[in-house]
Amino acid sequence: MSNIWQNYKGAVIAVAIFALAGLTSLTFVNEGEQAVVLQGGQPVKTINKFDPDDQFGQTGAGIHYHLPFIQTVQIVDRRILDLDMDRQQVLTSDQQRLQVNAYARFRIIDPIMMVTNARTEENVASQLVPIFTSVLRQELGRRTFASLLTAERGNAMSNIRDTLDAAARQYGAQVLDVRIKRADLPEGRPLEAAFERMKSDRQEEAETIRAQGRRDARVIRAEAEGEAARTYAAAYGKDPQFYDFYRAMESYDKTFVEREGGPESSFILSPDNEYLRQFRGNR
């Protein structure tokens, strides 16, 4: 063996160097990854870059070759990543202090830009968190606490997502979604005061609705009475004698007919009383 080594030492070393170079020039990129090839610290190309039209199993994942000792490969996550915001206190437009927990979802869509401006996915997240916090405070600060319990909350989340996405683009990232996990009032007296205020607001709103209903009822009643008066006037114009007779019968019914459960009444009137004119045959 020593003779072989002495005779073929150069060839063995050459084979070893070529084998090492071959191994270091190969990179395996799986479906959940994308890669940036760097040369002299500068990106020169991408491998398996994210494309929304790619189907699973038909991407550029697999074994790829690069120049050994000259080029290096940086792996970048291709999957959807989390961006969690620490619990923050937010002041709404109606002066309610909320304890808000929120999160966002993002992915790297331009790995070269990400490597150039942020180097790693962790740096992207650290850059976006303060922007996320600021945008959340501004957006929720323009809204009332009650509005966050309605569909308007979805509009707020869309605005936050769009603003955060615009900031994320400079790091080669795309913000896909923003959600509030919890939005709670502080425990203790502030919570009780908020509930009392909400209760009084709802009572005031209910009283406003009732007042509106009473006003509408008066308007409807006045319009109905006006319509009835016009109908009576039209009838009186067509047959004044019948109208006098009809009105007299209504008056007699209310005056003389005993109602069940009502008090008994006695009337002493002269036969010549004008009120009894219809009983005399209108003479």
Backbone bond lengths (Angstrom), bond angles and torsions (degrees), N, CA, C in turn:
res aa  C-N    CA-C-N  psi(-1)  N-CA   C-N-CA  omega(-1)  CA-C   N-CA-C  phi
1 M - - - 1.464 - - 1.520 110.85 -
2 S 1.341 113.76 -35.22 1.463 116.65 179.61 1.517 111.15 -65.98
3 N 1.366 115.52 -35.03 1.461 118.49 177.31 1.527 111.54 -66.32
4 I 1.318 115.52 -40.62 1.480 119.52 178.41 1.522 110.59 -62.57
5 W 1.327 114.20 -42.59 1.462 118.13 179.68 1.521 111.26 -63.72
6 Q 1.360 115.24 -41.61 1.445 119.33 179.71 1.527 111.66 -66.61
7 N 1.335 115.39 -38.86 1.465 119.22 -176.75 1.531 112.91 -78.14
8 Y 1.352 116.37 -33.64 1.483 119.60 -173.33 1.542 112.57 -120.04
9 K 1.297 116.57 23.21 1.463 120.13 -177.23 1.527 111.43 -58.47
10 G 1.321 116.87 -43.50 1.454 119.65 -179.72 1.512 112.73 -63.48
11 A 1.336 116.11 -41.20 1.464 119.61 -179.94 1.517 111.59 -66.64
12 V 1.352 116.29 -40.52 1.468 120.00 179.65 1.522 110.48 -63.10
13 I 1.316 116.16 -44.04 1.466 119.53 179.77 1.525 110.35 -63.76
14 A 1.333 117.02 -40.40 1.461 120.47 179.73 1.519 111.09 -63.40
15 V 1.349 115.46 -43.56 1.473 119.37 178.28 1.525 110.63 -62.37
16 A 1.326 116.15 -41.90 1.465 119.87 179.93 1.532 110.94 -62.56
17 I 1.347 115.47 -41.91 1.466 119.32 179.46 1.525 110.89 -64.53
18 F 1.317 116.38 -43.69 1.469 119.85 179.01 1.535 111.17 -64.41
19 A 1.326 116.79 -39.40 1.468 120.19 178.87 1.534 110.74 -64.25
20 L 1.337 115.46 -43.09 1.461 119.55 178.76 1.525 111.15 -64.20
21 A 1.340 114.69 -43.10 1.467 118.84 178.18 1.517 111.29 -62.30
22 G 1.336 116.09 -39.77 1.453 119.05 179.39 1.508 112.16 -65.08
23 L 1.336 116.50 -39.77 1.467 119.40 -179.83 1.525 111.73 -69.45
24 T 1.327 116.67 -39.71 1.471 119.30 -178.82 1.521 112.62 -75.74
25 S 1.309 118.26 -13.00 1.469 120.87 179.65 1.514 112.55 -91.26
26 L 1.342 116.76 -3.10 1.462 120.83 -179.27 1.518 110.17 -105.62
27 T 1.319 115.87 136.56 1.469 122.40 178.00 1.520 108.91 -132.41
28 F 1.327 116.04 133.21 1.460 120.48 176.67 1.525 108.76 -101.82
29 V 1.323 115.68 123.23 1.467 122.61 178.91 1.520 108.06 -115.81
30 N 1.344 117.43 120.51 1.463 119.59 -178.49 1.522 111.75 -88.51
31 E 1.330 116.24 -179.24 1.472 121.74 -174.37 1.521 112.52 -62.58
32 G 1.320 117.35 -31.55 1.462 120.35 -177.31 1.514 113.64 -90.80
33 E 1.321 117.21 13.04 1.461 120.82 -177.39 1.520 110.96 -129.45
34 Q 1.318 114.93 157.74 1.451 123.08 167.38 1.530 105.82 -134.56
35 A 1.291 117.21 161.73 1.460 119.32 -173.23 1.517 110.44 -137.91
36 V 1.330 114.48 152.47 1.457 122.57 175.60 1.529 107.95 -119.90
37 V 1.314 117.04 125.39 1.458 122.15 177.49 1.522 108.18 -88.81
38 L 1.330 116.22 123.84 1.456 122.61 -177.63 1.516 110.23 -110.00
39 Q 1.298 115.05 140.03 1.471 120.69 175.19 1.515 107.60 -134.91
40 G 1.317 115.48 117.51 1.464 119.61 -174.77 1.511 112.07 64.71
41 G 1.326 117.65 28.75 1.454 122.13 -179.72 1.513 114.50 81.92
42 Q 1.327 117.18 -2.93 1.456 121.19 -178.90 1.531 109.90 -108.59
43 P 1.336 118.20 137.29 1.466 120.76 178.89 1.525 111.30 -68.97
44 V 1.328 116.18 136.48 1.470 120.17 179.79 1.529 112.11 -118.41
45 K 1.333 117.92 -26.68 1.460 119.48 177.11 1.521 109.68 -163.63
46 T 1.333 115.58 167.46 1.468 121.27 178.48 1.524 109.72 -117.53
47 I 1.320 114.88 157.21 1.467 122.24 176.75 1.524 107.87 -126.12
48 N 1.322 115.73 129.55 1.467 121.48 177.12 1.532 111.75 57.44
49 K 1.331 116.91 41.50 1.457 120.76 179.10 1.521 110.57 -61.43
50 F 1.335 116.07 143.62 1.462 120.99 -177.72 1.521 111.16 -61.09
51 D 1.307 115.00 132.16 1.463 122.88 175.22 1.522 107.02 -139.64
52 P 1.346 118.12 119.32 1.471 119.83 -177.13 1.518 113.70 -60.68
53 D 1.328 117.37 -19.52 1.465 120.02 -179.29 1.532 112.74 -87.41
54 D 1.342 116.98 -9.08 1.461 119.22 178.29 1.517 110.82 -68.38
55 Q 1.313 116.97 140.11 1.453 122.40 174.66 1.516 109.20 -99.20
56 F 1.324 115.63 148.95 1.462 120.13 -177.80 1.531 109.42 -61.02
57 G 1.312 115.15 131.40 1.453 120.38 -178.05 1.511 113.89 90.87
58 Q 1.334 116.71 -7.10 1.459 120.32 -179.35 1.527 111.19 -124.55
59 T 1.320 116.48 29.21 1.462 121.64 178.97 1.523 109.01 -96.56
60 G 1.332 115.58 -169.46 1.468 120.33 179.92 1.510 113.35 -90.33
61 A 1.328 117.35 18.76 1.462 120.35 179.33 1.527 110.14 -67.34
62 G 1.328 115.12 154.73 1.466 120.29 178.62 1.512 111.35 136.47
63 I 1.338 116.51 -158.53 1.458 122.35 -179.13 1.526 109.21 -90.69
64 H 1.342 115.31 131.78 1.469 120.84 -178.65 1.525 109.57 -131.22
65 Y 1.327 114.67 151.71 1.462 121.80 -175.84 1.521 110.25 -107.44
66 H 1.337 116.49 142.27 1.446 122.36 172.32 1.522 108.56 -142.59
67 L 1.314 116.98 166.02 1.460 121.35 -176.37 1.529 110.22 -70.52
68 P 1.313 116.84 122.70 1.473 118.90 -178.99 1.523 111.66 -69.80
69 F 1.353 114.66 145.84 1.455 123.82 176.25 1.533 113.20 66.88
70 I 1.318 118.18 -12.32 1.468 121.30 -179.91 1.529 110.31 -107.97
71 Q 1.315 114.91 -42.41 1.457 120.72 -178.59 1.525 110.19 -110.19
72 T 1.336 115.35 148.35 1.464 122.14 173.61 1.522 108.79 -125.17
73 V 1.293 114.90 161.33 1.462 120.54 -177.31 1.526 109.28 -121.62
74 Q 1.337 116.65 129.07 1.463 121.74 175.00 1.525 108.79 -109.89
75 I 1.308 116.35 123.39 1.461 122.17 179.63 1.529 109.53 -82.41
76 V 1.337 116.04 133.27 1.467 122.77 178.36 1.526 108.33 -123.20
77 D 1.323 115.84 135.60 1.462 119.86 -178.26 1.522 110.58 -65.54
78 R 1.320 115.24 135.63 1.468 121.46 179.86 1.527 111.84 -100.56
79 R 1.306 116.48 -8.19 1.462 121.70 -174.73 1.531 111.33 -85.51
80 I 1.343 116.03 172.82 1.463 121.56 175.76 1.526 108.57 -76.25
81 L 1.328 116.61 130.65 1.460 122.82 -175.21 1.530 110.44 -110.53
82 D 1.325 115.71 157.57 1.456 122.47 -179.13 1.519 110.72 -95.95
83 L 1.337 114.80 145.63 1.461 121.76 172.98 1.527 106.53 -132.61
84 D 1.321 116.25 98.78 1.462 121.94 -177.10 1.519 110.37 -95.31
85 M 1.322 114.96 134.88 1.458 121.27 178.11 1.518 108.74 -103.20
86 D 1.326 116.67 136.08 1.458 120.25 176.55 1.525 110.19 -64.47
87 R 1.315 115.32 157.06 1.461 121.32 179.32 1.526 109.70 -56.49
88 Q 1.341 115.65 126.80 1.454 121.41 -176.50 1.527 110.81 -124.36
89 Q 1.338 116.59 148.09 1.462 120.78 173.41 1.526 108.33 -95.38
90 V 1.335 115.97 124.98 1.465 122.66 -176.09 1.521 108.71 -121.28
91 L 1.326 117.10 135.41 1.458 122.48 178.05 1.525 108.74 -100.12
92 T 1.338 117.42 117.77 1.465 121.64 -179.04 1.522 110.12 -81.08
93 S 1.335 115.46 173.34 1.463 120.26 -177.33 1.525 112.76 -66.39
94 D 1.355 117.91 -23.80 1.463 120.58 176.34 1.523 111.85 -95.85
95 Q 1.344 115.62 23.19 1.465 123.19 172.90 1.532 113.39 65.15
96 Q 1.320 116.23 32.71 1.457 120.79 174.14 1.530 108.82 -97.44
97 R 1.316 116.58 130.65 1.463 121.47 179.19 1.530 108.68 -93.14
98 L 1.320 115.87 115.55 1.456 121.46 -176.66 1.516 110.40 -109.24
99 Q 1.334 115.50 143.92 1.453 122.21 171.21 1.532 106.85 -97.68
100 V 1.345 116.28 110.59 1.462 121.52 -169.77 1.526 110.53 -113.32
101 N 1.332 115.12 130.61 1.462 122.36 169.13 1.518 107.64 -113.65
102 A 1.331 116.96 128.31 1.465 120.58 -177.96 1.525 109.82 -140.04
103 Y 1.318 115.04 163.45 1.460 120.63 176.83 1.521 108.96 -147.84
104 A 1.320 115.59 161.88 1.464 122.25 177.26 1.523 108.31 -133.73
105 R 1.330 114.86 160.31 1.467 121.90 176.25 1.530 107.52 -121.53
106 F 1.351 116.26 132.10 1.462 119.40 179.68 1.520 109.46 -142.99
107 R 1.318 115.57 164.70 1.456 121.36 175.29 1.530 108.96 -143.94
108 I 1.322 115.73 157.25 1.456 121.50 178.75 1.526 108.04 -87.80
109 I 1.336 116.60 118.54 1.470 120.76 -179.51 1.532 111.78 -109.45
110 D 1.331 116.81 -13.48 1.466 121.08 177.31 1.526 107.70 -133.49
111 P 1.326 117.36 86.18 1.468 119.61 -174.66 1.520 113.76 -63.07
112 I 1.336 118.07 -32.28 1.462 119.75 178.77 1.526 110.72 -64.33
113 M 1.325 117.56 -45.03 1.451 121.09 177.96 1.526 110.62 -64.16
114 M 1.332 116.19 -38.29 1.450 119.76 178.73 1.518 111.28 -63.40
115 V 1.334 116.97 -46.46 1.464 120.91 179.88 1.524 110.74 -65.27
116 T 1.319 117.63 -37.99 1.458 121.88 -178.25 1.526 112.05 -68.78
117 N 1.358 117.26 -42.95 1.462 120.75 -172.21 1.522 114.28 -99.33
118 A 1.321 117.26 -22.80 1.469 118.54 -176.36 1.519 113.98 -131.55
119 R 1.294 118.72 -17.22 1.461 125.91 178.94 1.532 113.42 74.58
120 T 1.352 118.54 -50.10 1.470 120.82 -176.57 1.523 110.54 -135.19
121 E 1.344 115.21 163.06 1.464 120.50 177.36 1.532 110.86 -64.79
122 E 1.320 117.36 -34.13 1.466 120.42 178.90 1.520 111.21 -63.48
123 N 1.330 116.37 -38.01 1.465 119.46 177.71 1.525 111.21 -67.86
124 V 1.331 116.94 -35.21 1.462 119.97 176.15 1.526 109.96 -61.09
125 A 1.328 116.18 -46.74 1.465 120.53 -179.77 1.525 110.90 -61.82
126 S 1.342 116.98 -42.74 1.467 119.82 -178.75 1.525 111.37 -66.34
127 Q 1.335 118.01 -29.77 1.452 121.28 176.92 1.525 111.83 -74.82
128 L 1.332 116.78 -32.78 1.463 120.30 -175.46 1.524 112.97 -83.38
129 V 1.326 118.63 -25.94 1.468 120.58 -175.92 1.529 112.18 -59.14
130 P 1.346 120.71 -50.86 1.479 118.12 178.76 1.525 113.19 -63.35
131 I 1.329 117.45 -33.07 1.472 120.13 176.49 1.526 109.24 -66.53
132 F 1.316 116.30 -43.30 1.461 122.25 178.32 1.524 110.43 -57.82
133 T 1.333 116.36 -46.59 1.464 121.17 -178.99 1.526 111.11 -62.47
134 S 1.334 116.69 -45.20 1.462 121.05 -178.61 1.525 111.79 -64.27
135 V 1.326 116.16 -45.08 1.470 119.92 -178.83 1.528 110.53 -65.60
136 L 1.321 116.73 -39.58 1.475 120.29 178.81 1.519 110.65 -62.11
137 R 1.330 117.26 -45.28 1.469 120.43 179.22 1.526 111.17 -60.56
138 Q 1.329 116.57 -44.06 1.466 119.67 -178.13 1.521 111.62 -65.56
139 E 1.328 116.78 -44.18 1.464 120.13 -175.99 1.521 111.33 -69.07
140 L 1.320 117.98 -45.89 1.462 120.00 -179.78 1.523 111.11 -72.33
141 G 1.328 116.71 -26.46 1.464 119.44 178.42 1.514 113.13 -68.33
142 R 1.323 117.04 -17.38 1.469 120.87 177.27 1.524 112.48 -89.39
143 R 1.315 117.31 -0.45 1.473 120.59 -174.44 1.520 110.51 -124.52
144 T 1.350 115.01 158.06 1.455 120.43 176.91 1.517 110.37 -84.71
145 F 1.325 114.84 162.10 1.464 119.66 178.65 1.528 110.72 -62.62
146 A 1.335 116.91 -40.74 1.469 120.50 -178.33 1.525 111.17 -63.04
147 S 1.337 117.40 -34.94 1.465 119.89 -178.25 1.528 111.66 -66.35
148 L 1.328 117.05 -24.96 1.468 120.55 179.88 1.525 111.50 -74.64
149 L 1.327 116.57 -8.77 1.464 120.82 176.81 1.519 111.44 -98.12
150 T 1.323 117.39 4.70 1.458 122.08 -178.54 1.527 109.63 -117.47
151 A 1.340 115.21 -172.92 1.465 120.25 179.34 1.522 112.04 -66.22
152 E 1.325 117.99 -15.94 1.458 120.99 178.38 1.523 111.78 -63.30
153 R 1.324 115.77 -21.52 1.467 119.96 177.31 1.526 110.95 -60.80
154 G 1.351 116.57 -37.09 1.459 120.31 177.92 1.516 112.01 -63.20
155 N 1.345 117.47 -37.48 1.461 120.90 177.28 1.522 111.02 -64.42
156 A 1.340 115.90 -39.53 1.463 119.76 178.38 1.520 110.87 -63.00
157 M 1.332 117.00 -42.21 1.463 120.67 -179.90 1.527 111.24 -65.42
158 S 1.323 116.90 -37.63 1.463 120.35 178.63 1.524 110.92 -64.92
159 N 1.342 117.03 -41.19 1.462 120.28 178.79 1.522 111.22 -65.04
160 I 1.330 116.42 -41.34 1.466 120.13 178.75 1.529 109.83 -64.24
161 R 1.315 116.85 -43.15 1.466 120.33 -179.98 1.519 111.62 -61.43
162 D 1.332 116.73 -44.79 1.464 120.03 -178.36 1.527 111.60 -63.75
163 T 1.321 116.61 -42.58 1.465 120.16 -179.94 1.523 111.21 -66.84
164 L 1.338 116.12 -43.27 1.464 120.00 179.30 1.520 111.28 -67.14
165 D 1.325 116.87 -35.97 1.464 120.67 179.05 1.529 110.60 -64.38
166 A 1.327 116.96 -39.52 1.463 119.71 178.87 1.522 111.19 -61.55
167 A 1.339 116.66 -37.04 1.469 119.95 177.94 1.522 111.41 -73.39
168 A 1.329 116.86 -33.27 1.466 120.69 -177.26 1.520 112.57 -71.95
169 R 1.319 117.87 -23.87 1.461 120.28 -176.58 1.523 112.37 -61.83
170 Q 1.339 117.25 -30.31 1.465 118.86 -179.31 1.525 111.65 -70.48
171 Y 1.324 116.92 -12.38 1.465 120.91 175.85 1.525 111.34 -107.40
172 G 1.324 116.80 13.78 1.454 120.57 178.35 1.513 113.49 73.80
173 A 1.340 118.01 21.26 1.466 122.37 -177.08 1.519 110.44 -114.64
174 Q 1.314 115.20 157.94 1.466 122.67 176.76 1.524 108.25 -127.07
175 V 1.339 116.87 125.21 1.460 121.59 177.05 1.526 108.36 -86.51
176 L 1.317 115.59 121.19 1.467 120.86 -175.01 1.516 112.78 -93.28
177 D 1.329 117.70 -34.45 1.456 119.06 -173.41 1.522 109.22 -158.96
178 V 1.327 115.51 150.74 1.463 123.05 174.46 1.522 107.57 -134.29
179 R 1.308 116.60 134.16 1.460 121.17 -179.17 1.523 110.57 -140.27
180 I 1.335 115.27 148.20 1.459 121.68 172.46 1.522 107.68 -96.71
181 K 1.321 116.50 121.74 1.457 120.08 177.13 1.516 111.63 -76.97
182 R 1.331 116.33 -44.48 1.463 120.81 179.41 1.511 108.87 -147.32
183 A 1.326 115.69 146.53 1.465 122.47 173.52 1.521 106.39 -140.42
184 D 1.321 116.32 92.76 1.466 121.93 -172.30 1.521 110.86 -112.20
185 L 1.323 114.79 149.11 1.454 120.47 170.59 1.525 108.92 -79.01
186 P 1.315 117.88 150.57 1.463 120.16 178.88 1.523 111.08 -60.37
187 E 1.325 116.53 146.94 1.457 120.73 178.92 1.526 110.29 -68.63
188 G 1.354 116.46 156.25 1.452 121.35 174.45 1.512 112.76 95.66
189 R 1.315 115.87 -148.84 1.463 122.55 -174.14 1.528 112.80 -59.90
190 P 1.349 120.51 -41.10 1.472 118.36 178.13 1.517 113.45 -57.95
191 L 1.338 116.99 -36.05 1.464 120.20 178.88 1.515 110.78 -67.85
192 E 1.347 116.80 -44.38 1.467 120.28 179.63 1.529 110.37 -64.33
193 A 1.325 116.75 -41.17 1.466 120.02 179.36 1.526 110.85 -63.70
194 A 1.324 116.44 -37.97 1.467 119.38 179.03 1.523 110.79 -65.74
195 F 1.335 117.12 -41.34 1.457 120.21 178.77 1.533 110.98 -64.85
196 E 1.343 117.52 -40.97 1.461 120.57 177.87 1.528 111.06 -63.44
197 R 1.320 115.26 -38.96 1.465 119.30 179.09 1.520 110.82 -67.14
198 M 1.330 116.93 -41.59 1.462 119.99 177.26 1.523 110.34 -63.24
199 K 1.342 116.57 -39.53 1.465 120.40 179.77 1.529 110.66 -63.90
200 S 1.345 117.23 -45.88 1.462 119.79 179.67 1.528 111.59 -65.99
201 D 1.336 116.72 -34.99 1.467 119.73 176.56 1.517 111.49 -63.63
202 R 1.337 116.46 -42.14 1.468 120.19 178.90 1.532 110.71 -67.19
203 Q 1.335 117.43 -38.42 1.463 119.88 177.89 1.522 110.70 -65.35
204 E 1.327 116.27 -41.07 1.467 119.77 177.98 1.524 110.61 -64.16
205 E 1.334 115.67 -40.36 1.459 119.45 178.13 1.527 111.00 -63.89
206 A 1.361 116.87 -41.28 1.460 120.62 179.41 1.524 111.38 -64.46
207 E 1.350 116.79 -40.36 1.461 120.12 179.11 1.527 110.73 -66.43
208 T 1.314 116.80 -35.80 1.472 120.20 176.31 1.524 110.74 -63.42
209 I 1.335 115.94 -41.24 1.467 119.85 179.06 1.526 110.68 -65.85
210 R 1.348 116.24 -41.69 1.469 119.24 178.43 1.529 111.00 -64.11
211 A 1.340 117.35 -41.96 1.458 120.12 178.37 1.526 111.10 -62.99
212 Q 1.318 115.87 -38.86 1.458 119.69 176.50 1.522 110.57 -63.49
213 G 1.334 116.48 -40.03 1.461 120.25 178.21 1.517 112.05 -64.80
214 R 1.347 116.37 -41.29 1.471 119.02 178.74 1.534 110.78 -65.21
215 R 1.317 116.06 -40.48 1.464 118.64 178.09 1.524 111.53 -63.65
216 D 1.337 116.07 -43.99 1.468 119.32 177.97 1.521 111.28 -62.74
217 A 1.361 116.28 -37.46 1.466 119.61 178.89 1.530 111.08 -63.66
218 R 1.347 115.96 -41.16 1.468 118.81 178.38 1.522 111.19 -64.57
219 V 1.324 115.73 -40.24 1.470 118.88 178.99 1.520 110.51 -64.01
220 I 1.332 116.70 -44.67 1.472 120.49 -179.93 1.524 110.80 -64.25
221 R 1.347 115.80 -41.89 1.460 119.12 -179.94 1.523 110.92 -64.46
222 A 1.322 116.25 -42.44 1.471 119.55 179.42 1.525 110.69 -64.36
223 E 1.327 116.61 -40.02 1.459 118.83 178.74 1.530 110.34 -66.06
224 A 1.358 116.86 -39.18 1.464 119.73 179.17 1.523 111.21 -66.45
225 E 1.334 115.96 -41.40 1.469 118.62 179.10 1.535 110.29 -66.34
226 G 1.331 115.74 -37.66 1.455 117.73 176.93 1.520 111.79 -64.20
227 E 1.344 115.51 -40.85 1.461 119.70 177.86 1.527 110.41 -64.21
228 A 1.347 116.71 -40.96 1.469 119.82 178.11 1.529 110.81 -63.45
229 A 1.327 116.52 -41.86 1.474 119.62 179.42 1.520 110.97 -62.36
230 R 1.339 115.22 -41.15 1.467 117.93 178.05 1.524 110.92 -64.89
231 T 1.341 116.25 -37.32 1.472 119.59 178.52 1.519 110.71 -65.99
232 Y 1.363 115.49 -44.38 1.461 119.42 177.50 1.537 110.61 -61.35
233 A 1.317 115.77 -42.69 1.468 119.05 -178.99 1.519 110.98 -63.81
234 A 1.344 115.82 -39.87 1.464 118.48 178.80 1.524 110.59 -65.84
235 A 1.363 115.83 -40.82 1.463 119.13 178.97 1.529 110.95 -65.48
236 Y 1.332 115.92 -40.94 1.460 119.69 179.51 1.526 110.84 -62.69
237 G 1.310 116.45 -37.10 1.451 119.02 179.60 1.515 112.28 -68.08
238 K 1.332 117.67 -30.62 1.466 120.40 -179.21 1.529 111.75 -80.24
239 D 1.371 118.36 -38.07 1.473 120.64 -177.97 1.525 108.15 -149.73
240 P 1.329 117.12 84.76 1.473 120.49 -177.04 1.530 112.88 -59.89
241 Q 1.319 118.80 -36.85 1.463 120.70 -178.09 1.533 111.26 -66.29
242 F 1.340 116.78 -43.08 1.467 119.86 177.90 1.529 110.80 -64.66
243 Y 1.320 115.81 -37.77 1.464 119.29 -179.42 1.525 109.90 -64.43
244 D 1.371 116.77 -43.54 1.464 119.84 177.81 1.520 110.45 -61.84
245 F 1.338 116.95 -41.80 1.457 121.09 179.67 1.535 110.69 -62.87
246 Y 1.332 117.26 -44.60 1.470 121.73 -177.22 1.526 110.50 -64.34
247 R 1.329 116.33 -44.19 1.451 119.44 -179.42 1.523 110.82 -66.98
248 A 1.337 117.29 -36.33 1.460 120.50 178.19 1.515 110.78 -65.54
249 M 1.363 117.32 -40.83 1.460 120.12 178.61 1.525 111.66 -63.86
250 E 1.305 116.91 -39.13 1.464 119.76 176.77 1.524 110.47 -62.38
251 S 1.319 115.97 -42.70 1.465 119.89 -179.67 1.525 110.94 -66.03
252 Y 1.342 118.21 -42.56 1.462 120.99 177.89 1.524 110.75 -61.41
253 D 1.348 115.54 -40.58 1.468 119.26 -178.52 1.527 110.51 -61.61
254 K 1.326 116.78 -42.31 1.457 119.56 -178.57 1.522 112.07 -74.32
255 T 1.332 116.05 -25.14 1.469 119.51 -174.55 1.521 112.83 -89.90
256 F 1.350 117.50 -45.87 1.456 120.49 -169.25 1.530 114.61 -102.29
257 V 1.341 118.97 -27.96 1.469 119.85 -175.66 1.516 109.33 -74.93
258 E 1.344 115.31 127.20 1.456 120.16 178.90 1.526 109.87 -76.85
259 R 1.318 116.00 132.94 1.465 121.79 178.18 1.516 109.22 -95.36
260 E 1.338 115.63 146.55 1.468 120.46 -179.00 1.519 109.01 -64.37
261 G 1.334 114.30 125.27 1.461 119.40 -179.68 1.506 113.61 84.17
262 G 1.347 117.53 -4.94 1.456 119.97 -178.10 1.517 111.35 -90.83
263 P 1.315 117.36 166.05 1.478 120.43 -179.82 1.530 111.59 -72.29
264 E 1.347 116.10 149.58 1.458 120.58 176.95 1.524 109.21 -83.41
265 S 1.330 115.41 141.02 1.476 119.90 -178.15 1.528 109.50 -127.34
266 S 1.319 116.15 147.92 1.474 122.04 177.19 1.525 108.17 -123.96
267 F 1.361 115.11 139.41 1.452 120.85 -179.48 1.531 108.24 -127.62
268 I 1.322 116.83 135.34 1.464 122.27 174.90 1.521 107.17 -119.52
269 L 1.349 114.47 108.69 1.459 119.76 -176.90 1.523 109.59 -129.40
270 S 1.293 114.68 151.32 1.452 120.01 176.66 1.526 109.42 -73.16
271 P 1.366 118.81 141.24 1.478 119.24 178.00 1.528 112.68 -58.07
272 D 1.331 115.98 -23.58 1.463 118.59 -179.41 1.532 112.57 -87.70
273 N 1.353 116.38 5.24 1.479 119.25 -178.34 1.524 109.74 -62.24
274 E 1.322 114.82 134.72 1.459 120.54 -177.68 1.526 111.77 -60.52
275 Y 1.350 115.51 -27.82 1.465 119.45 -178.14 1.525 111.30 -65.58
276 L 1.346 117.68 -27.41 1.463 121.45 -178.52 1.524 111.81 -95.33
277 R 1.272 116.76 20.53 1.452 121.40 -175.81 1.528 112.24 -56.63
278 Q 1.335 119.53 -40.45 1.461 122.15 -177.74 1.527 112.04 -67.43
279 F 1.339 117.08 -25.18 1.462 119.58 177.07 1.519 111.49 -75.21
280 R 1.303 116.74 -19.71 1.456 120.17 179.35 1.524 111.01 -93.16
281 G 1.288 118.61 13.47 1.442 121.06 -178.66 1.514 111.91 74.36
282 N 1.326 115.52 25.49 1.462 121.50 175.01 1.531 111.46 64.61
283 R 1.405 114.34 31.27 1.465 117.82 179.95 1.515 110.44 -91.27
